[in-house]
């Protein structure tokens, strides 16, 4: 069983929303278009499998 915890950070402002996640020693990040009427929609629209891995 994997007991790793994920940490997620979001910066929503302007035309793009930045999403970053730290999990199992890796940092993943992406940018998505901001949805002004429902800002949280931009975060869930992007699948984790499409995030780019930084410093893996």
Helices and strands as residue ranges (DSSP letters): E 7-13, E 16-23, E 26-33, H 39-45, G 48-50, E 52-54
